[in-house]
Amino acid sequence: MKRRSKPVGKAGKAGRRKAATPKRLGSPKSEPGHRLTETSQEAKTAKLAQELKEAWEQQAATEEILSLISNSPTDAQPVFKTILARAVDLCEASFGAMWLVDGKGYRTTAMHGDLPRAYLEQWRSGTLHLPKADIPMVRAIRSRKTVHTRDMRKEKPYLQGEPLVVSAADIGGIRTLVTVPLLKDGEAVGVIAIYRREVLPFTARQVELVESFAAQAVIAIENTRLLNELHESLQQQTATADVLKIISSSQAELESVFNAMLENAVRLCGAKFGNLMLREGDVFHLGATHGAPPAYLDFLHNERVFRTNPGLPQLVRTREHYHLVDIGAAQHSETSCAKQPSNSRVRAP
C-alpha cells in the first residue's frame, strides 16, 4: 500500500516557521551611535558659543579703540596702550609692544603686560634701536607682511647674539611672538608685536585680530599727525599776523618787531631762547634777544660785536640756514666753521 503523503500548504509551512522575535527599542547596539551624535552636537554648540563670545569681545575692543581715536585726536599714546592691552588679553599673550620707524632705527612707543623690570629698563618707551641683524621686526617692516616666530631661541639672530633678540628671549622670557607691520600707503611705519613665554603658536584668528588692531593704530597715527600739522599751521598764521600787525603799528621801532618775531619763533619751535643778529660789513651786532639766561644775556650785551660765532661766516658765504647739532663740539673760529661737514648745513626749503 502506498503511504498517504502529508498535506503541504500554507498552514503547514507556517507551522514549521520559527516565531519572529520582536525588535526592542533602544537596544544596546544603537546606544553608542546616539551618544556620539549628542556629543558631537554639544561640541558644535560649545564652539559656536565660543566664537560668538570672541566676536563680541573683538567688537567691544574695536569700539573702545575707535572711541579713543575720536576723543584723543592729538595724542595717540592712549590708543596705543589700549590696542596693546586688548591684543594681549584677547590673544592670550603674555605682553606686547609697539615700535615706530625713526629714520634708520626703531623706537619703542608703548609696552603692555607683566614685563620684567630689567627688560623694561633696557627697552623702555622712547628707546631707539638700530638692529644689525634680520630680526622679526625688521623682516615684518621690510616685507610689509606679518611674521610669526615659533621659538625666539631658535632664530638665527638669537644664535648670533643680536642684543634685542637675546634680551627679549633671556631677560623678557619671550619664546613665541607675532609681529604685524603698521602699513600706511603701502609703507611700514612701525610694528605691533605680542609675545608668549611658552612655545605656543598663535591661531589664525588671533593673528587676524592683531592685524585689525594694527590698521586702527595707523588711523590714530595719521589723525594725530594731520591735526598736529593743522594746529601748527594755525599757530604760524596767528604768529605771522601778530608780527605784521606790529610792523604796521611800529614803523620806526624795529626792536618791537624783532622781539615779537623772536618770541613767536622760540615758542613755535619749542626752543629755549633766541637771538637776532644784524650784519654790518664783516661783523654782526645783537639786534634782539628773547628768553636768554641772565649770564648769557650779560655776555651778549657786553660783547656787542660778533665775528667768530659758529655759523655766522658760513651764513654770509652760502646764504643758507645753518643747523648746528652740537655747539659744544664746534670749533669757534671762522676757519673751523668753513670746514664744517656738509651735513651740518641744512638747505632752506
Order of alpha helices (4+ residues) and beta strands (2+ residues): alpha-alpha-alpha-beta-beta-alpha-beta-alpha-beta-alpha-alpha-beta-beta-alpha-alpha-beta-beta-alpha-beta-alpha-alpha
